[in-house]
Amino acid sequence: MKLSNMLGDRFRETPADCQIISQIFMIRGGYMKQVANGIYSLYMPARRIVRKIENIIREEMDLIDGQEVLFPVVMPADLWRESGRYDKIGSELARFKDRGGNDMVLGMTHEEASVQLVRGTPKAESAYPFMIYQIQTKFRDEPRARGGLIRVREFTMKDAYSFHTSQEDLEKYYARAYHAYERIFARCGVPEVVAVKSDSGMMGGNISHEFMLLTDIGEDTIVTCPECGYRSNMEAADLVVKNEKLGEEALTKVATPDQKTIEEVSAFLNKRPQDTCKAVVYQENLTDKYIVVFLRGDLEVNETKLRNFVGCEIHPATEITEASGIVKGFIGPVNFKGDARVLFDKSLDGTDNLVCGANEEGYHYTGLSIKHDLKVEGFCDVAKTYAGAICPVCGKPAISISRGIEVGNIFQLGTKYSHSMGLQYQNKDGGFSDVIMGCYGIGVGRLCASVCEVRHDDYGPIWPITIAPWQVHLCAMRADKPEVREAADKLYDDLQKAGVEVIYDDRPVSAGVMFSDADLLGVPVRVIVSPKTLGRGAVEVAARDKSFRQDASVDTACQEIAGIVRDMIAKVNDVE
């Protein structure tokens, strides 16, 4: 490709409303153009990167016996009603009616479509297992579209679905998919991607992992233990607490005028926040019924764990009605008479001598003993972990918190979709059993942008050679001079014949413009042909990451450059 003919402009100014590196560089570098909030068109460089990522994914999916298929973008709502998700998912799912008045949806994920494709006459047990996958455009009306391709509404995704007749078989395949994902990310040039325990969310299932690229701009919070290697998304992380025995005291009501928050009450009574019992109030989305969660005063509620525990969508209660009987700011578990579902977090298990609300304006209790003053039927795990907390695996107070971008996920779905949608197989006894499923996703555009987030310098992206838009960026400095044009044209032709992907800057522009554009395109190998290099019978070959710079003889430049490219590819692809 000659740069003089390529669509898309490159410029130095930072675009308005761009906060993160990948978005800035990919707009400045002529990779993409915004069409609407969270919706982008891709120019040639980005399309080439995305296509290479897709090909790596295809190769690795095929290696674990995947069969590529293609599901429709538009589906009848009845499919989603079968699974039960049509009414459970909110406005993220785009719904509309076709000209016949039928309810339809735009696919944001394709579990329902995968079941519909394979179900019918029950297959014999011997037909299993198998896996199908697709790479396709999806639409999710994301309310928080941001960061260019990091969080969008329209996106390209690889989603795969495996089908099994036993949990044991699913677990074996899940392990194969897990290792295939490790190979995919390594081959895309980001081997540092880590897998963390995750929450299954709307996908369902009991076991799931997210693959995270650790970076400060990530929206996900990652919990790790450097002592034993424990890793989890914050949404699924277990919290382990060890409460001090403070010694029992009599339950005593004390006046706490105008002291409503944990911080205010603790300071007023000269107590530590961890020596208090906090109440946090939520409401069910559909019914507005109140949920009161009691937990240790220094902790926060993990809303994802709470949502999973209560089994419905929830939101913080911003307004508490007087009719509810809940006394805001003074809520406590002793003699609580509010109209609400009451939950106790396990951080309170075995605690004593706590401060809590007295359910009366201006008063709190001291000396609360969970064991003696209350009858708690059971404790739940809905508190959020924190830096320095006890690791649930090794037991050391070493929990660390970091940020990451989710670039892939895998789920053991079980029978969530097969049972509700009637996907069965004929078992050895002649009866019928529900098929067991797994699900495996990778956001292609997000992976592209995520690589840019961690592979760049101050001037632009530094693309790994396996996914770079081109392998070599050929710069003809002073292309107006016949000897430079002739040598650069010949090298361009020779490299293409040798199978090397080349972007050729043949424009009569200054060195500053040429190198600035080259930095923004981030091609891993740069070759400079100029009067100066030709004067010494050579071309200059340099790495975009500045790891090497050397001369290559004009006569052997093509072979030397092709060898450098092969070595760089082999180094990235050297994964187990």
MOCORNOR-V824547 format. One record per pair of residues at least 6 apart in sequence whose C-alpha atoms are under 6 Angstrom apart, sorted by the first residue. I is the first residue (numbers start at 0). GAP is how many residues later the second one is. D is the distance in whole Angstrom. If there is no record, write none. Layout:
# MOCORNOR-V824547
[[I GAP D] [I GAP D]]
This chain:
# MOCORNOR-V824547
[[0 502 5] [1 501 6] [1 502 5] [1 503 6] [2 501 6] [2 502 5] [3 503 6] [7 22 5] [8 21 5] [9 18 5] [9 19 5] [9 20 5] [10 17 5] [17 6 6] [20 432 6] [21 427 5] [21 430 5] [21 431 5] [22 124 6] [22 125 5] [24 435 6] [28 491 5] [30 11 6] [30 12 5] [30 14 6] [30 15 5] [31 9 6] [31 10 4] [31 11 5] [32 7 6] [32 8 5] [33 6 4] [37 107 5] [37 114 4] [37 115 5] [38 115 6] [44 424 5] [47 421 5] [48 418 5] [48 419 6] [48 420 5] [51 415 5] [59 120 6] [65 65 5] [65 66 5] [66 65 5] [67 64 6] [67 65 5] [67 66 5] [68 64 6] [68 65 5] [69 64 5] [72 33 6] [72 34 5] [73 31 6] [73 32 5] [74 29 6] [74 30 5] [75 28 4] [76 26 5] [76 27 5] [76 28 6] [79 6 5] [81 339 6] [82 334 6] [82 337 5] [91 48 5] [91 49 4] [91 50 6] [92 47 6] [93 11 6] [93 12 5] [94 9 6] [94 10 5] [95 7 6] [95 8 5] [96 6 5] [96 7 6] [106 31 6] [107 30 5] [107 31 5] [107 32 5] [118 304 5] [121 302 6] [121 303 5] [121 304 6] [122 302 5] [123 301 6] [123 302 5] [124 301 6] [124 302 6] [127 36 6] [128 34 5] [128 35 5] [129 32 6] [129 33 6] [130 30 6] [130 31 4] [131 28 6] [131 29 5] [132 26 6] [132 27 4] [133 24 6] [133 25 6] [134 22 6] [134 23 4] [135 20 5] [135 21 6] [136 18 5] [136 19 4] [137 16 6] [137 17 5] [138 14 6] [138 15 4] [139 13 5] [140 12 5] [141 11 5] [144 6 5] [144 7 5] [148 296 6] [148 297 5] [148 300 6] [149 296 5] [155 288 6] [156 285 6] [156 286 4] [156 287 5] [157 283 5] [157 284 5] [158 281 6] [158 282 4] [159 279 6] [159 280 5] [160 277 6] [160 278 5] [161 275 5] [161 276 5] [162 273 6] [162 274 5] [163 6 6] [163 271 6] [163 272 5] [164 270 6] [164 271 6] [184 6 6] [186 385 6] [186 386 5] [188 275 5] [192 19 5] [192 20 5] [193 17 5] [193 18 5] [194 15 5] [194 16 4] [195 13 5] [195 14 5] [195 35 5] [195 36 4] [195 37 6] [196 12 5] [196 35 4] [196 36 6] [197 10 6] [197 11 5] [197 12 6] [197 35 5] [197 38 5] [198 37 5] [199 8 6] [203 209 6] [204 207 5] [204 208 4] [204 209 6] [206 205 5] [207 202 6] [207 203 4] [208 200 6] [208 201 5] [209 198 6] [209 199 4] [210 195 6] [210 196 6] [210 197 5] [210 198 6] [211 192 6] [211 193 5] [211 194 5] [211 195 6] [212 191 5] [212 192 5] [213 189 6] [213 190 4] [214 188 6] [214 189 5] [215 187 5] [217 185 5] [217 186 4] [217 187 4] [219 183 6] [219 184 5] [220 13 5] [220 181 6] [220 182 5] [221 10 6] [221 11 5] [221 12 6] [221 179 6] [221 180 5] [221 181 6] [222 8 6] [222 9 5] [222 10 6] [222 11 6] [222 177 6] [222 178 5] [223 6 5] [223 7 4] [223 175 6] [223 176 5] [224 173 6] [224 174 5] [224 175 6] [234 69 6] [238 146 5] [239 150 6] [239 152 6] [247 104 6] [247 105 5] [248 104 6] [248 118 5] [249 117 5] [250 115 6] [250 116 5] [250 117 6] [251 113 5] [251 114 5] [252 111 6] [252 112 4] [253 109 6] [253 110 6] [253 111 6] [254 107 6] [254 108 5] [255 106 5] [255 107 5] [256 105 4] [258 6 5] [259 69 4] [265 6 6] [265 7 6] [272 24 5] [272 25 5] [273 22 6] [273 23 5] [273 24 5] [274 79 5] [275 21 5] [275 78 5] [275 79 4] [275 80 6] [276 18 6] [276 19 5] [276 20 5] [276 78 6] [276 79 5] [277 16 6] [277 17 5] [277 18 6] [277 19 5] [278 14 6] [278 15 5] [279 12 6] [279 13 5] [280 10 6] [280 11 5] [280 36 6] [281 8 6] [281 9 5] [281 33 6] [281 34 4] [281 35 5] [282 6 5] [282 7 4] [282 8 6] [282 31 6] [282 32 6] [282 34 6] [283 30 5] [284 28 6] [284 29 5] [289 50 5] [290 49 5] [290 50 5] [290 51 6] [291 50 5] [292 50 5] [292 51 6] [293 50 5] [294 50 5] [294 53 6] [295 51 6] [295 52 6] [299 83 6] [299 84 5] [300 81 6] [300 82 5] [300 83 6] [301 80 5] [301 81 5] [301 82 5] [304 77 5] [305 76 5] [306 6 6] [323 14 6] [323 15 5] [324 13 4] [325 12 5] [326 32 6] [329 27 4] [329 28 6] [329 29 5] [330 26 5] [330 28 5] [331 24 5] [331 25 4] [331 26 5] [331 27 6] [343 35 5] [344 34 5] [344 35 5] [344 36 6] [344 37 6] [345 33 5] [345 34 6] [345 35 6] [350 19 6] [351 16 6] [351 17 4] [352 14 4] [352 15 5] [352 16 6] [353 12 6] [353 13 5] [353 14 5] [354 10 6] [354 11 4] [355 8 6] [355 9 5] [356 7 4] [356 8 6] [357 6 5] [357 7 6] [386 12 5] [386 13 5] [386 14 6] [387 9 5] [387 10 5] [387 11 5] [388 8 5] [388 10 5] [389 6 5] [389 7 4] [390 8 6] [406 40 6] [407 33 6] [407 34 4] [408 31 6] [408 32 5] [409 29 6] [409 30 4] [410 27 6] [410 28 5] [411 26 5] [412 24 5] [412 25 5] [413 22 5] [413 23 5] [414 21 5] [417 17 6] [418 15 6] [423 9 5] [423 10 4] [423 11 5] [424 7 6] [424 8 6] [425 6 5] [451 9 6] [454 7 5] [455 6 5] [458 60 6] [459 59 5] [459 60 4] [460 61 5] [461 60 5] [462 59 6] [464 59 6] [469 31 5] [469 32 6] [469 53 6] [470 30 5] [470 52 6] [471 30 5] [471 53 5] [471 54 6] [472 29 6] [472 30 5] [472 50 6] [472 53 5] [473 30 5] [473 53 5] [474 30 5] [474 53 5] [475 30 6] [475 53 5] [476 53 5] [478 6 5] [478 29 6] [483 46 6] [494 63 6] [523 19 6] [523 20 5] [524 17 6] [524 18 5] [524 19 6] [525 15 6] [525 16 5] [526 13 6] [526 14 5] [527 11 6] [527 12 5] [528 10 5] [532 6 5] [536 17 6] [537 13 6] [537 14 5] [537 15 4] [537 16 5] [538 12 6] [538 13 5] [539 10 6] [539 11 5] [540 8 6] [540 9 5] [540 10 6] [541 6 6] [541 7 4]]
